[in-house]
Amino acid sequence: MDYRYSVVEGSLLINNPNKTQDAGTYQCVATNSFGTIVSREAKLQFAYLENFKTRTRSTVSVRQGQGMVLLCGPPPHSGELIYAWIFNEYPSFVHQDNRRFVSQETGNLYIAKVEKSDVGNYTCVVTNTVTNNRVLGPPTPLILRNDGVMGEYEPKIEVQFPEMVPSAKGTTVRLECFALGNPVPTITWRRADGKQIPKKARRHKSSSILEIPNFQQEDAGLYECVAENVRGKNVARGQLTFYAPPNWIQKISDAHVAMEESIYWECKANGRPKPSYSWLKDGELLLPQERILIEHGTLTITSVNLSDTGMYQCVAENRHGTIYISAELSVIAVGPDFSKNFLKRLTFVKVGGDASIECKPKASPRPTFTWKKGKEILKENERHTILEDGTLKITNVTKADAGSYTCIATNHFGAASSTGNLVVKDPTRFMVAPNSMDVTAGESILLPCQVSHDHPLDILFTWSFNGHLIDFEKDGDHFERVGGDSAGDLMIRSIQLNHAGKYVCMVQTSVDKLSAAADLIVRGPPGPPEAVTIDEITDTTAQVSWRPGADNRSPITTYVVQARTPFSVGWQAVNTVPDVIDGNTFTATVVSLNPWVEYEFRVVAASLIGIGEPSKPSEKRRTEEALPEVTPANVSGGGGTKSELVITWETVPEELQNGGGFGYVVAFRPVGTISWMQTVVVSPDASRYVFRNESLPPFSPYEVKVGVYNNKGEGSFSPVTIVYSADEEPTRAPTHVFAKSLSASEVQVFWTLLPETQSKGRIQGYEVRYWRHGDKEEQAGRIRTATNQTFAKVTSLKGNVLYHMAVKAYNTAGMGPSSPIVNVTTKKPPPSQPPGNIIWNSSDSKIILNWDQVKAQNNESEVKGYKVLYRWNRQSSTSVIETNKTSVELSLPFDEDYIIEIKPFSDGGDGSSSEQIRIPKISNAYVRGSGASTSNACTLSAISTIMISLTARSSL
């Protein structure tokens, strides 16, 4: 150390550093009372950049179209450089593109194809990235030769990356590639192993530079640069290899070891290439010796002593780096001490068992052990053994072995003792052990487990199933432990097939443990058959085979085959040969299938226990085609327009068409003739055919039948039915039409029947059209009547409104001409005011009602009278009495409650009704107006109250 060096809190400061004296490798050494450790190495370098030596450079003469390289030749330097070129004068720098490239590896300027614009002076500019110092080289003149233009030639790669490029993990790898050529070559990159260039890779300078950031193991491989133009191509290759400095994956930690014990340390690091290991003690290289074993990253020191105390370092290194990890080894030397590890106060053991009493004092080095029973030294014999760790082992224990035992530990630094007691108990025995059982799935059983034991001891029952402990909380749906202190019975509810196996009851006390096992056989319905296959298929049959599934310990007695089609509702049982498939048969012929339908089959097995789960479905297969057998149903028709014969039928379902190319054959002839006219309807979904011919007579009977066909040929026809041709519209209008207003909402319309001889078209009935004055006829309402009816009632009209009405005859062909329009005005609406101030009196089975007269408004019909409606409270049928007065007398028995309503009526109809009046049943009472006299004062009071309340409601 001299005046230029100083250490401040471990940091080394160098004043006025000098390249000659101070460049080199440094390492920090740290020391205290526990030992010494060294740091990783640090390398100190000095960056510099000298000036170019030469002052001038020779002129470069090239042909136009020729490729060219201008050398930079950087001066002596240390530290990374950046290169650029000035064209003619600063700050005009050479622009890099697909024709011009400056290599950051060599510093040279490459021009793929020289052009006239390239003529001039070129100066190389070199910059040190550490010192930021910049120097300029001498200019290089570039001129064109006058002996002609260079012709086209294939690419020549001048800038290429090395054949081997070691690349560190996580770094950015930069590959250069540039070629001379005419025309100017294009540059592409690829991997020779066929893998894709990483997506994270970037291309710069017209693809002359390939940059791969965050380089990883999977990015390593053989890379190719391809330069290509119309004259050919050239390829440069280089292997990118992956390397990584060491990195710890397992470190060592401080250790405190007793004297004469052993210490084992292991450190692990990954890296590429694989690191090597060395060990340091207190900064010095540790070499293998008699007690020291060094193997790869492990260090073992046996029988340690105080001289082994110190700081240890594991060093992992490869050619790309070195890492250190440190730990302290502390060697402990103390006399025996039981303060933290006394002998157990009580050790329990059963008669006939083995007892182990541990003696583990803290001591270094390891002590020697002596045992006493009571006050007597215990000597080793065939029943008493003192193990190396101090444990006393007693075999075949008897009641006489009970008592106090003392362990005495001694080493060079002292002696200590600890005392405990051995308690001998009677062994635990099974009274009722679990027994093997054969059960059916779904049942519930109890497996007993009952013991006798020494009652002061705690006892623990556990159960295992097929080697795994039963979790009674998790599996509580099926398993439950029941019983008292000496019983641990296992209840299994709703047994499943997967509950079959071995059950073990384990009993444990502090002195012993024992177990008993039972096998449980569970029988259940068969499992699903397997590998259902359609071996052969015809138009109506299919040969199906399968493999049996698990019988679940109950022999399979029968199989049932089920089928499903796109037209069926779920799976359906099918007919088979044999009709009953026994449990030893694994194939059957399914019969009575529909032709040309896609089927899939499954099989269900059954045993005496029950029916099992179905198999997985077979593959789907279509039956073969056959002639159609099912004819259309409900062949009928009629209607339509003039000169038409309309024939309709129900389509044949797809599953009954028996083949592709399905269609219909429609045949018809006039009744009484011999020859049939036929037509083909090719659509399987068609349900209607219309025959049009101007010569067809209206409403004439035809015999009709509909047949079927498919790719296999024609099937049969449906039964013959009679269908009438279309009718003609009526040609005459109804006569003598007039209308009469019945009320504010109803009008009666009358007309005269049209004789059949006066209209070409058959008349099926009449249609009345009605609309309000001011509305358009297109908005008219319509009602229809039967053939021979000469009137119709129009309802739901508006009161006191002028309506227009007309009548037309109609049939299936359409409507006839309209009658002349008639006009009618509905009557004024009925009174809207209900009767008020209703009062009732009762006497001698009579009810007398009185109310105020209702007066109609100017726009309402005059009141012609009143309707009194009454009924029993418990009945729905109503009786009506009409009167033109404002009172009425009803003869009604008093043994029922009555509901009464009153409403006015007029030419416009019934007016608004009063509220319902409830008259309760009355016995032996006379009531009049709002007062009454009777010998029964109590009854009088009750009736008067009802009357007054009713009067108040009615007058609202």
Secondary structure, DSSP 8 states (H G I E B T S, - for coil): --TTEEEETTEEEESS--HHHH-EEE--EEEETTEEEE---EEE---EE---S-S----EEEEET--EEE-----SEES-EEEEEEESSTT-B---SSSEEE-TTT--EEESS--GGG-EEEEEEEEETTT--EEE---EEEEEEEEEE---EEEEEEE---SEEEEETTS-EEEE-EEEEES--EEEEEETTS----TT-EEETTTTEEEESS--GGG-EEEEEEEEETTEEEEEEEEEEEEEEEEEEE----EEEETT--EEEE-EEEEES--EEEEEETTEE----SSEEEETTEEEE-S--GGG-EEEEEEEEETTEEEEEEEEEEEE-EEEE-TTS---SEEEEETTS-EEE----EEES--EEEEEETTEE----SSEEE-TTS-EEE-S--GGG-EEEEEEEEETTEEEEEEEEEEEE---EEEE----EEEETT--EEE--EEE--TTS--EEEEEETTEE--TTTTTTTEEEE--TTB-EEEE-S--GGG-EEEEEEEE-SS-EEEEEEEEEEE-S----EEEEEEEE-SS-EEEEEE----TTS-EEEEEEEEE-TTSSS-EE--EESSSEETT--EEEE-S--TT-EEEEEEEEEESS-B---------EE----------EEEEE---STTEEEEEEE---GGGS-SSS-EEEEEEEETT----EEEEE--TT--EEEEE-TT--TT-EEEEEEEEEETTEEEEE---EEEE-------S--EEEEEEE-SSS-EEEEEE---GGG-SS---EEEEEEEETTS-GGG-EEEE--TT--EEEE-S--TT-EEEEEEEEEETTEEEEE---EEEE-------S---S-EEEEETTEEEEE-------TTS--EEEEEEEEEETT----EEEEESSSEEEEE--TTS-EEEEEEEEETTEE------EEE----S--BBTTB---S-HHHHHHHHHHHHHHHHHHT-
